[in-house]
Amino acid sequence: MPNVSPQPDQLQVLAFDIFGTVVDWHGSLKAEVEALYPGIDGDAFANAWRAGYRPAMARVMSGELGWTRIDDLHRMILDSLLPDFGLAHLDEAARVHLNRAWHRLNPWPDSVAGLTRLRRRYTLCTLSNGNIGLLADMAKRAGLPWDCILSAEVFRAYKPDPRTYLGVASTFDLRPDQVMLVAAHHDDLEAARGCGLYSAYIERPLEFGAAHVKDVSPVAGNHLHAASLEALADQLGC
């Protein structure tokens, strides 16, 4: 269960993981793939695309690849994936359009309202492995009310590298304990706490789709645990 509660008067910045926490990547990709290519299993396609994410980032983090934006990693994964789904024939224009589906992800139903409430009291920023252009396009389309867009691209490091979490505090000239990471992923939150940030876990049981419900039980260590961003706003008195 959550342990030490953060002091709302101490917190100044809330930094948000994006994919799965604020936006529904699975549902969005599934719907778009199935609309574009009827007969394709959108559930399997979305999860296979996402499954390539960590191995691709690991190649950058190990030095095998130089610094590479998520847009470009997504495209590498996509190109390797298309033959498995009978889509190897797609031309360059179709591949570019499909790859930019990550820019068109829909927010969870509570996201915009919850962020709007939280923004009344705190400065809100992204802290995503997504690149800046992707995050800006997504925010514009979905109406996500960020005060600032920060990304792994800014720090030339992917989470869970400490440079990302500490980079948020440095950007705003704050102590790490004046920043809270909000995420739906325990490993991300654990890494943030290791850098001195507060952590808030958001339940997203359907992150991988209705056929793959995620365990969202409370885990020791997180300072706050909320069913939604609106519930987090309630806990923080917004």
N, C-alpha and C positions, 0 to 999 in steps of 0.2 A: 504494500500500500504506500501512498505518498508519505514522505516523512517530514522533513523540515520545510515549513511553508515560507516562501519568499515574502519579503516586506514590500507591499505595493509602493510605498513612498520611496523605496530605494531603487526599484526598477525604473528604468527610463526608456529602454529600447526592447521591443519584442522582435526577434528575428525568426523568420518562418522558413522551414523546409516547404517545398512547393509540390513536387510530384507525389500524389497520394495523400498529402496533408491538406492542401488548399484546393487542388484540382483532382478530378477523377480521370486519371490517365487511362485506366483500363476501359471504363465505359465509353469514353470519348473515342479512343482508337477503335474499339470493337464496332461502334456504330458507323464510323467513317469508312472503315475497311469494308464492312458489309454493304454499305450504300454504294460504294465505288465498284465493288467486285462481288456481285451476288453469287452465292454458292460457296464463298470462302468462309471458313470457320473463324469469325472475328475474335472470339474468346481465345482460341489457341494462338492466333496471329499476334494479338496484343501481348499476351504473356510471353511468347517466344521472343518478341522484339525487346521487351523489358528484361528478359533473362540474359540478354547479351550485354547489358549495361555495365554491370560490375566487372566482368572480364575485360571489357574494352577499356574502362577506366584504369584497371590494374596494369594494363600495358603502358599507359601514360605514367602512372605512379612509379613503375619499375624502371622507367627510362627507356624501355623498348621503343616507345613512340615519343616524339617531342610533344610539346604542349599542343593539345588538340581539343577544339571546342566540342561540346556535347552534340551540336548540330551535325558535325562531321563524324563523330562516333556513331550517332544514330544512323547516318547514311551508310557507313561501313557495315553495321549490323543488318540494315535493311537489304543491302545488296546480297549479303550472304544468305539471307532468309528467303528471298523471293522464289528461288527454285523449289524449295520445300513445299510451297503452297501453289505451285503451278503458275507463277507470275514472272518467270524469268524473261518473258517477252516484253515486259514494260519498257517503254522508251525513256529517254532522259527526262523529258518534261513530266511524264507521269511519276517518275521516281522522285523528282524534286517536289512535286505537289504532295505526294504521299508523305515524304519525310517531314514536310512542314505541318503535318497534322499535329505534331507536338507543340506547335505555336497556337493551335486552335483548341486546346483542351478546355473542357467546361469545368467551372467551379462546382464543388459540392453545394447542395442547397443552402447550407448555413453559412457558407464562407463570406460572401459579400456583406451580409448583415452583421456577422460576428466581427469581421475586420473593421467595419465602420464604427461599431461601438467601441472596440479596443482603441481605435485611433483617437478617440476623444481624450484619452488619458496618456497614451504612450506613442512614441515614434515607432512606426512599423517599417520594417525592411525585409526584403527577401534574403535568404542565405541558401542558395540552391546551387547544385552542380550544373544546372542549365546555364547557357550563355546569355549575355545581356540582351541581345536582340530578340532571342526566344522569349525571355521573361517579359520584355517590354511589349511585344506583340500580344502575348497572352493576357497581360494586364489590361491593355487597351480594349481587347475584344470582350473580356469577361467582366470588366468594371472593377478590377481589384485595386483598392485605394492605398497603394504603397506611398510612403513618404520618400523612400529611397530603394533603388534596386542594386543589391550586392550579389555577387556571383563568384563561383570558383574562378571565373575568368579574370576577375579583379585581382585575386591573390595568386594566380597561376598555381593553384593547388586545389585538389578535389577533397571534399570531406571524405574521411574524418581527419585530414591533416589539421593539426592545431592552428596553422596559419589562417585557416578560414574562420574559426570561432573567435580567436583572438583578434583577427582582422576587423571584425564588427566593432568590438570595444575600441580598438585603436581609431577606426574611422570616425567614431563619435566622441573620441577623447574621454572614454569612460573606463571604469574598472570592469573586469569581467563579470563581477557579481551585480552590476547594474544592467546586465543584459540577460534576457531569457530566450532560449531557443524553444520554439514550438514545433513539434514534429509528431508524425505518426509512426516513427521507427525508433525502437529502443536503442539500437547501436549508435545512431546519430546523437541521441540525447545523452547516452553514456559518455561519448567522446566530448560533447560540450561540457558536461559536468566535470570531466577531467581537466578542463581548461578553466574551471572556476565559474562557469555560467550556471544560471538556474535553468530548469528544464520543465516543460509542460507537455505531457503526452496527450494526443488527440486520438480518440477511437475512430478508426476507419475500417470496420469489419469487411466492407465490400471492396477494398482497394484492388484485389485481384479478381473481382467478379463474384457473382452470386454462387457460382459453382465451386468457389475456392475461398470460403469464408475464413477470415483471419482471426486468430485468438487475440482479443484486445483486453485480456485480464490485466489488472494492475500489477506492476513490477516494482519491487523495492528500489528506491533510489530517486525516482522522479519526484520533483517537488509538488507538481500538480498533475492531476489526471482528469480529463474532461471528455464528455461524450461528443462534444462539438465545439466549434469556435464560439458560438453563442453561449454555451455553458461555461467556457473559459472566461468570457466577458462577465458572466454572473459572478464567478469566483473571485475575479479581480475588481469587482465593484464598479464595472463600467456600464 
